């Protein structure tokens, strides 16, 4: 891994001056606040004093209180550890919210109200506050108290039914795709609310649910069903809409080929497979025709591709302008030329581990480059700095909060 390349020193940050009070944990909330932090917002991660975000404990371990999954979702944040069961701890949290632009939380329904940190009271405290709640099934209605996790919403939304081979049960996506999609959707909503506040002068309440995001992630298949009444089925590594779009074995390693239109099919047949007769066959000339003859086309293409190596075919596809790629393991992907050339991975400093790997966000902004990456904080690492620098507490207040355990300082056991 190479060290990250710092942003230009004189470049502004898109969200400079925006402060986020982040009460969220695990993936959906923390990834949302991390995107905001990368855009330049000051994110104060408010964690429970007893152990912090439970996501810290997931392996592989990097330090005593930080694992790889936590590093992945909590870059560029400051951590303060607060005991919200104590009135003094709640008072600290309220003071942070009073000085924040955004509040983000993903507790079970009713928890923030129990702590006196619900929307109505926080909006009265800070009318310009954008209060964002993330949950499994929303904050209102008959499902509001129901617990739910990423794979459950994959199952219930119909998303899972579209994945896997036709003759087998539906499969979940391996990564937590609904958590991460919820994070990105929620971030969009927060950015929209910040923009609206500039025009309207006041904050608002935002709600996002994993189930609702999962329904959105079914994509056009959902609308196709509503229009036609025909229920989509699993199509494995092939496509129901274009042929040949599928996974194929070569003589050494598998590849995926995507022929999304007739032009690409002609290039594949004539210039990659050396079979101009396939391109000239009127039965295969259109997408509709190729769908009708799907089995025979896939068999023909598979038979030809099995004769040579992955490198051979991918080289020819690139020359011919046919989209194709190796089906990589994670190790393959992170060692690939694409990963290197795109600069997705770098090495950044860590106060305990020395250095840790970092995976940047996918987009780049020329005028307001993303913030330089700072590794995820230790539990309570910035408690004292937040109390003094953000809230203006003096020595006596800091000492009292520490003594009664309302706030845990970094490094304390």
Secondary structure as the mmCIF struct_conf table of DSSP 4:
data_model
#
loop_
_struct_conf.conf_type_id
_struct_conf.id
_struct_conf.beg_label_comp_id
_struct_conf.beg_label_asym_id
_struct_conf.beg_label_seq_id
_struct_conf.end_label_comp_id
_struct_conf.end_label_asym_id
_struct_conf.end_label_seq_id
HELX_LH_PP_P HELX_LH_PP_P1 UNK A 2 UNK A 2
STRN STRN1 UNK A 3 UNK A 3
HELX_LH_PP_P HELX_LH_PP_P2 UNK A 4 UNK A 8
TURN_TY1_P TURN_TY1_P1 UNK A 9 UNK A 10
HELX_LH_PP_P HELX_LH_PP_P3 UNK A 11 UNK A 13
TURN_TY1_P TURN_TY1_P2 UNK A 14 UNK A 17
STRN STRN2 UNK A 19 UNK A 22
TURN_TY1_P TURN_TY1_P3 UNK A 26 UNK A 27
HELX_RH_AL_P HELX_RH_AL_P1 UNK A 28 UNK A 38
TURN_TY1_P TURN_TY1_P4 UNK A 39 UNK A 40
STRN STRN3 UNK A 42 UNK A 48
TURN_TY1_P TURN_TY1_P5 UNK A 49 UNK A 51
HELX_RH_3T_P HELX_RH_3T_P1 UNK A 54 UNK A 57
HELX_LH_PP_P HELX_LH_PP_P4 UNK A 58 UNK A 58
BEND BEND1 UNK A 59 UNK A 60
STRN STRN4 UNK A 61 UNK A 63
TURN_TY1_P TURN_TY1_P6 UNK A 64 UNK A 65
STRN STRN5 UNK A 66 UNK A 67
HELX_RH_AL_P HELX_RH_AL_P2 UNK A 68 UNK A 73
TURN_TY1_P TURN_TY1_P7 UNK A 75 UNK A 76
STRN STRN6 UNK A 77 UNK A 82
TURN_TY1_P TURN_TY1_P8 UNK A 84 UNK A 85
BEND BEND2 UNK A 86 UNK A 86
HELX_RH_AL_P HELX_RH_AL_P3 UNK A 87 UNK A 98
TURN_TY1_P TURN_TY1_P9 UNK A 99 UNK A 99
BEND BEND3 UNK A 101 UNK A 101
STRN STRN7 UNK A 102 UNK A 105
HELX_LH_PP_P HELX_LH_PP_P5 UNK A 107 UNK A 108
TURN_TY1_P TURN_TY1_P10 UNK A 109 UNK A 110
HELX_RH_AL_P HELX_RH_AL_P4 UNK A 111 UNK A 114
TURN_TY1_P TURN_TY1_P11 UNK A 115 UNK A 116
BEND BEND4 UNK A 118 UNK A 118
HELX_RH_AL_P HELX_RH_AL_P5 UNK A 119 UNK A 125
TURN_TY1_P TURN_TY1_P12 UNK A 127 UNK A 128
STRN STRN8 UNK A 130 UNK A 135
BEND BEND5 UNK A 136 UNK A 137
BEND BEND6 UNK A 139 UNK A 141
TURN_TY1_P TURN_TY1_P13 UNK A 142 UNK A 145
HELX_RH_AL_P HELX_RH_AL_P6 UNK A 150 UNK A 156
TURN_TY1_P TURN_TY1_P14 UNK A 157 UNK A 157
BEND BEND7 UNK A 158 UNK A 158
TURN_TY1_P TURN_TY1_P15 UNK A 159 UNK A 159
HELX_RH_3T_P HELX_RH_3T_P2 UNK A 160 UNK A 162
BEND BEND8 UNK A 163 UNK A 164
TURN_TY1_P TURN_TY1_P16 UNK A 166 UNK A 167
BEND BEND9 UNK A 168 UNK A 168
BEND BEND10 UNK A 174 UNK A 175
HELX_RH_AL_P HELX_RH_AL_P7 UNK A 177 UNK A 200
BEND BEND11 UNK A 201 UNK A 202
STRN STRN9 UNK A 205 UNK A 209
HELX_RH_AL_P HELX_RH_AL_P8 UNK A 210 UNK A 217
TURN_TY1_P TURN_TY1_P17 UNK A 218 UNK A 219
HELX_RH_AL_P HELX_RH_AL_P9 UNK A 220 UNK A 228
HELX_LH_PP_P HELX_LH_PP_P6 UNK A 230 UNK A 232
TURN_TY1_P TURN_TY1_P18 UNK A 236 UNK A 237
BEND BEND12 UNK A 238 UNK A 238
BEND BEND13 UNK A 240 UNK A 242
TURN_TY1_P TURN_TY1_P19 UNK A 243 UNK A 244
STRN STRN10 UNK A 245 UNK A 248
BEND BEND14 UNK A 251 UNK A 253
STRN STRN11 UNK A 255 UNK A 258
BEND BEND15 UNK A 261 UNK A 261
HELX_RH_AL_P HELX_RH_AL_P10 UNK A 262 UNK A 267
HELX_RH_PI_P HELX_RH_PI_P1 UNK A 268 UNK A 272
BEND BEND16 UNK A 273 UNK A 274
HELX_RH_AL_P HELX_RH_AL_P11 UNK A 276 UNK A 280
HELX_RH_3T_P HELX_RH_3T_P3 UNK A 282 UNK A 284
BEND BEND17 UNK A 285 UNK A 286
HELX_RH_AL_P HELX_RH_AL_P12 UNK A 287 UNK A 292
TURN_TY1_P TURN_TY1_P20 UNK A 293 UNK A 293
HELX_RH_AL_P HELX_RH_AL_P13 UNK A 294 UNK A 305
TURN_TY1_P TURN_TY1_P21 UNK A 306 UNK A 307
BEND BEND18 UNK A 308 UNK A 308
HELX_RH_AL_P HELX_RH_AL_P14 UNK A 310 UNK A 320
TURN_TY1_P TURN_TY1_P22 UNK A 321 UNK A 321
STRN STRN12 UNK A 323 UNK A 326
HELX_RH_AL_P HELX_RH_AL_P15 UNK A 330 UNK A 334
TURN_TY1_P TURN_TY1_P23 UNK A 335 UNK A 335
BEND BEND19 UNK A 336 UNK A 336
HELX_RH_AL_P HELX_RH_AL_P16 UNK A 337 UNK A 342
TURN_TY1_P TURN_TY1_P24 UNK A 343 UNK A 343
STRN STRN13 UNK A 345 UNK A 350
TURN_TY1_P TURN_TY1_P25 UNK A 351 UNK A 353
STRN STRN14 UNK A 354 UNK A 359
BEND BEND20 UNK A 362 UNK A 362
BEND BEND21 UNK A 366 UNK A 368
HELX_LH_PP_P HELX_LH_PP_P7 UNK A 369 UNK A 373
HELX_LH_PP_P HELX_LH_PP_P8 UNK A 375 UNK A 378
TURN_TY1_P TURN_TY1_P26 UNK A 379 UNK A 382
HELX_RH_AL_P HELX_RH_AL_P17 UNK A 383 UNK A 385
HELX_RH_PI_P HELX_RH_PI_P2 UNK A 386 UNK A 390
TURN_TY1_P TURN_TY1_P27 UNK A 391 UNK A 391
HELX_RH_AL_P HELX_RH_AL_P18 UNK A 395 UNK A 404
TURN_TY1_P TURN_TY1_P28 UNK A 405 UNK A 405
BEND BEND22 UNK A 406 UNK A 406
STRN STRN15 UNK A 407 UNK A 408
HELX_LH_PP_P HELX_LH_PP_P9 UNK A 409 UNK A 409
TURN_TY1_P TURN_TY1_P29 UNK A 410 UNK A 411
#
